[in-house]
Amino acid sequence: MAANTSSVFSTLLQHVGEIEDGNGGVRTQAFLNVCREVLPVVDKLGAGFTVVRIDVNGNIERLHKRFITSAAEYETLYKIIESEVEKNDHTDNSSCTKGLLWLKRAMQFLVELLRILHADKNASVSTAANAAYEKVLQPYHGWLTSGVFWGALKLVPTRESLFQKLGESSSLEDDMGSFVSQFDAILSKIHTYMDSNGLNF
């Protein structure tokens, strides 16, 4: 049977192109949509990543609930953050600022994992996941959370198994590479915005 021409990353690529508003802003709904569509990829990384899925989904919902209270006002993510900073609510544990911060980090972790797999055809999922964790998430985790993650990273599938789960597609590798490049650029802009405003805590 011939492989499908579209891949799991094809839809993601279409929607990544809708995130930036052309004026330096990041469209809230479009960004959250892409993060939601990434969840099936997270699921394919194994049962150990259930905690990651729960955390990501929780932060998506936190931001979405704020967005729907005033969709026009909060059309871009930065407006949500600016509103909280103005009220001095941004450091609260339940704030959208913290929600976006951890959602961004989780997406950066996944993108880095995929980047390594795409760049090194011999890299195992375990090797990629460990390297991505050390680079992106570990600096912000305490010993307890790190212990949970190291346990989860031991349960990832083999490279062959992961790519089978992602689906037979002639464009899978190319689409994955394009998604990594495009989404990483957007995540980097969000990081720069938060870091330059003292919000990378």
C-alpha positions in Angstrom: 0.0 0.0 0.0 1.3 3.4 -0.9 2.1 5.9 1.8 -0.2 8.8 2.3 1.1 12.1 0.9 0.1 14.1 3.9 1.5 13.6 7.4 0.5 14.4 11.0 2.6 17.6 10.6 0.8 18.8 7.5 -2.1 20.3 9.4 0.2 21.7 12.0 2.2 23.5 9.3 -1.0 25.0 7.8 -2.0 26.4 11.3 1.5 27.5 12.3 1.3 29.9 9.4 -1.8 31.5 11.0 -0.2 32.4 14.3 1.7 35.6 13.7 -0.5 38.7 13.0 2.0 40.5 10.9 2.5 43.3 13.5 4.7 41.5 15.9 1.8 39.9 17.8 0.9 36.2 18.3 -2.7 35.3 17.7 -4.0 33.7 20.9 -6.5 31.3 19.3 -4.2 30.2 16.5 -1.3 29.5 18.9 -3.6 27.5 21.2 -5.0 25.6 18.3 -1.5 24.5 17.3 -0.6 23.5 20.9 -3.8 21.4 21.0 -2.9 19.7 17.7 0.6 18.8 19.1 -1.0 16.8 21.9 -1.5 13.6 19.7 2.3 13.7 19.0 2.9 13.9 22.8 0.6 10.9 23.2 2.8 8.9 20.8 5.8 9.4 23.1 4.4 6.9 25.5 2.5 6.6 28.8 5.3 8.3 30.7 4.3 11.5 28.9 0.8 11.6 30.4 2.0 14.1 33.0 3.3 16.4 30.1 0.0 16.1 28.3 -2.0 17.0 31.4 0.2 20.0 32.1 0.0 21.2 28.5 -3.7 20.8 28.3 -4.2 22.6 31.6 -2.2 25.6 30.4 -4.0 25.7 27.1 -7.4 25.7 28.9 -6.2 28.4 31.3 -5.3 30.7 28.5 -8.4 29.8 26.4 -10.7 30.6 29.3 -9.2 34.1 29.6 -9.3 34.6 25.9 -13.0 33.9 25.6 -13.9 36.4 28.3 -12.9 39.1 25.8 -11.8 37.7 22.4 -11.4 41.1 20.8 -9.3 42.5 23.6 -7.2 39.4 24.0 -6.8 38.6 20.3 -3.0 38.4 20.9 -1.3 36.6 23.7 0.7 39.6 24.7 -2.5 41.5 25.6 -3.4 38.8 28.1 0.0 39.1 29.7 0.1 42.9 29.7 -3.3 42.9 31.4 -2.0 40.7 34.2 1.2 42.7 34.6 -0.9 45.9 34.9 -2.9 44.4 37.7 0.2 42.8 39.3 -1.4 39.3 38.9 1.3 37.9 36.7 3.2 36.1 39.4 0.2 34.2 40.8 0.4 30.5 40.4 -2.9 30.5 38.6 -1.9 33.3 36.2 -2.0 33.1 32.4 1.5 34.5 32.5 2.8 31.4 34.3 0.5 29.3 32.1 2.0 30.7 28.9 5.5 30.4 30.3 5.2 26.7 31.0 3.2 26.0 27.8 6.0 27.7 25.8 8.6 25.6 27.6 6.7 22.3 27.0 6.4 23.2 23.3 10.1 24.1 23.1 11.0 20.8 24.7 8.9 18.9 22.1 10.3 20.9 19.2 13.9 20.3 20.4 13.2 16.6 20.7 11.8 16.5 17.1 14.7 18.7 15.9 17.2 16.2 17.2 15.4 13.2 15.6 15.2 15.1 12.3 18.8 16.2 12.3 20.3 12.9 13.4 18.7 9.9 11.7 20.6 7.6 14.1 19.4 9.3 17.3 17.1 7.2 19.5 14.0 8.8 21.0 15.5 8.3 24.4 18.7 10.2 23.4 16.7 13.0 21.8 14.3 13.3 24.8 17.1 13.3 27.4 19.0 16.0 25.5 15.9 18.1 24.9 15.0 17.8 28.6 18.4 18.8 29.8 18.5 21.8 27.5 14.9 23.2 27.8 13.2 22.0 31.0 15.7 20.8 33.6 17.0 24.3 34.4 13.5 25.2 35.7 12.7 21.9 37.6 13.4 21.0 41.2 14.8 17.6 42.1 11.3 16.1 42.6 10.0 17.2 39.2 13.2 16.2 37.5 12.9 12.7 39.1 9.4 12.3 37.6 10.6 13.4 34.2 13.7 11.1 34.2 11.3 8.3 34.9 9.0 9.3 32.0 11.9 9.5 29.6 12.8 5.9 30.3 9.4 4.8 28.8 9.7 6.4 25.4 9.2 4.2 22.3 12.0 3.2 19.9 12.6 5.5 17.0 11.1 3.0 14.6 8.0 2.6 16.7 7.5 6.3 17.1 7.7 7.0 13.3 5.3 4.1 12.7 2.9 5.7 15.1 3.3 9.1 13.4 2.0 7.4 10.2 3.3 6.2 6.9 3.7 9.3 4.8 6.1 10.2 2.0 6.3 13.8 3.4 6.7 13.0 7.1 10.4 13.8 7.4 10.1 17.0 5.4 7.0 18.2 7.1 8.5 17.5 10.5 11.6 19.5 9.7 9.5 22.5 8.4 7.2 22.4 11.5 10.2 22.4 13.8 11.8 25.3 12.0 8.6 27.4 11.8 7.2 26.8 15.2 10.6 27.1 16.9 10.9 30.6 15.4 7.5 31.6 16.9 8.4 30.1 20.3 11.7 32.0 20.3 9.8 35.3 19.7 7.5 34.5 22.6 10.5 33.7 24.8 12.2 36.9 23.8 9.1 38.9 24.6 8.8 37.3 28.1 12.5 37.4 28.9 12.8 41.1 27.9 9.9 42.0 30.1 11.3 40.1 33.1 8.7 37.3 32.8 11.0 34.3 32.5 10.8 33.4 36.1 
